[in-house]
């Protein structure tokens, strides 16, 4: 239980839950700024590559690996994860339009051809690549021990594992 008094809010008798099942809790970071890459290399358990950065992932990962080595860490112990988007629509052009609109609202800009690093199109067109992503070793931060990959996949919603995260 905790009690917090701040300028804009007061909290009393607050308990957060459920408690994490991992011990210690794995910390995943992401981002493309140099400070974010350094943070991933020096102390994070994993790095999440955003969909628009996938084409440059090899270069990004080498920087993270250099920071890890400089901090005395083995870069192979840092897990790689990917975030991208999925839009299902039988009209692929409409799916791409929906995706671009979402990315613009969320990030304020498009970074490259977002559709090329996402799953867009009909359910049938998306199902094959999505299914193949689930069997790969790249893991999503929500995949917990004791939880099947299909259970994890069900929680992903608009995210997917990224097959391009091989360094």
C-alpha positions in Angstrom: 0.0 0.0 0.0 1.2 3.5 -0.7 0.3 7.1 -0.1 1.4 9.8 -2.5 0.6 13.5 -2.3 1.6 15.5 -5.4 0.7 18.9 -6.9 -2.0 17.5 -9.2 -3.2 14.3 -7.5 -3.4 12.4 -4.2 -3.2 8.6 -4.0 -4.0 6.6 -0.9 -4.1 2.8 -0.3 -3.1 1.9 -3.8 -2.0 -1.6 -4.7 -0.9 -2.4 -8.3 -1.4 -5.9 -9.7 -1.1 -8.4 -10.8 2.5 -8.8 -9.8 5.0 -9.9 -12.5 5.7 -13.5 -12.7 9.3 -13.0 -13.9 12.1 -12.6 -11.4 13.8 -10.3 -12.2 11.4 -8.4 -14.5 12.9 -8.2 -18.0 13.4 -4.6 -19.2 13.0 -4.0 -22.9 13.9 -0.6 -24.4 13.5 0.8 -27.9 14.2 3.9 -29.9 16.6 5.2 -32.5 18.4 8.1 -30.7 22.0 7.3 -29.8 21.1 7.6 -26.1 18.4 4.9 -26.5 20.8 2.6 -28.2 23.4 3.1 -25.5 20.7 2.4 -22.8 19.8 -0.9 -24.6 23.4 -1.9 -24.8 24.4 -1.0 -21.2 21.5 -2.3 -19.1 18.4 -3.5 -21.0 17.5 -7.2 -21.2 16.0 -6.7 -24.7 15.7 -4.2 -27.5 12.4 -3.6 -29.5 13.0 -2.4 -33.0 10.2 -0.3 -34.4 8.7 -1.2 -37.8 10.0 1.8 -39.6 13.6 1.1 -38.4 13.7 -2.5 -39.6 15.6 -1.7 -42.8 18.4 -0.3 -40.7 18.3 -2.9 -38.0 21.7 -4.4 -38.7 23.4 -1.0 -38.3 21.3 -0.3 -35.2 22.1 -3.7 -33.6 25.9 -3.2 -34.2 25.8 0.1 -32.3 23.9 -1.7 -29.4 26.4 -4.5 -29.5 29.3 -2.0 -29.3 27.7 -0.3 -26.2 27.2 -3.7 -24.6 30.8 -4.8 -25.1 32.0 -1.5 -23.8 29.9 -2.1 -20.7 31.3 -5.6 -20.3 28.1 -7.3 -21.5 27.6 -10.1 -24.0 25.4 -8.6 -26.8 24.1 -12.1 -27.5 22.3 -12.0 -24.1 20.2 -9.0 -25.2 17.0 -10.2 -26.7 15.8 -8.8 -30.0 12.1 -8.0 -30.5 10.2 -6.3 -33.2 7.1 -4.1 -33.3 5.1 -3.6 -36.4 1.5 -3.2 -37.4 -1.2 -5.3 -39.0 -4.2 -4.0 -40.9 -6.6 -6.5 -42.4 -8.7 -5.4 -45.3 -9.6 -7.2 -48.6 -8.7 -3.9 -50.3 -4.9 -3.6 -49.8 -4.9 0.0 -50.8 -7.4 0.8 -48.1 -5.4 -1.2 -45.6 -2.3 0.8 -46.4 -4.3 4.0 -46.1 -5.6 3.0 -42.7 -2.1 2.1 -41.6 -0.6 5.4 -42.8 -3.4 7.3 -41.1 -2.8 5.5 -37.8 1.0 6.0 -37.9 0.5 9.8 -38.7 -1.9 10.2 -35.8 0.3 8.3 -33.4 3.8 9.4 -34.4 3.1 12.6 -36.3 5.0 11.5 -39.4 5.7 8.6 -41.7 9.2 7.2 -41.7 9.7 5.4 -44.9 7.3 3.0 -46.5 5.5 1.8 -43.4 3.5 -0.8 -45.4 6.7 -2.6 -46.5 7.5 -3.4 -42.8 4.0 -4.2 -41.8 1.4 -6.9 -42.5 -1.3 -5.4 -44.7 -4.0 -6.9 -46.9 -6.6 -9.6 -46.8 -6.8 -12.0 -43.9 -5.5 -14.8 -46.2 -2.6 -12.6 -47.4 -1.6 -11.7 -43.8 -2.2 -15.2 -42.2 0.8 -16.9 -43.9 3.5 -14.4 -43.0 2.0 -14.0 -39.5 1.9 -17.7 -38.8 5.6 -18.0 -39.9 6.6 -15.3 -37.5 5.1 -17.1 -34.6 7.6 -20.0 -34.9 10.7 -17.9 -35.1 13.0 -17.3 -32.2 12.5 -13.5 -32.0 10.4 -13.0 -29.0 7.8 -10.5 -28.0 8.2 -8.9 -24.5 4.8 -10.3 -23.6 5.8 -13.9 -24.2 6.2 -15.2 -20.7 7.5 -18.6 -19.5 4.6 -21.0 -19.2 2.6 -19.2 -21.8 2.2 -20.7 -25.3 3.2 -18.7 -28.3 -0.4 -18.8 -29.5 -1.5 -17.3 -26.1 1.1 -14.6 -26.6 0.0 -14.0 -30.2 -3.5 -13.5 -29.0 -2.4 -10.6 -26.9 -0.4 -8.9 -29.6 -3.3 -7.4 -31.4 -1.6 -4.9 -33.8 1.9 -6.1 -33.2 3.8 -8.9 -34.7 7.1 -10.7 -34.4 9.5 -9.3 -37.0 11.3 -11.7 -39.3 13.8 -9.1 -40.4 15.5 -8.8 -37.0 18.3 -11.2 -37.8 21.6 -9.5 -37.3 
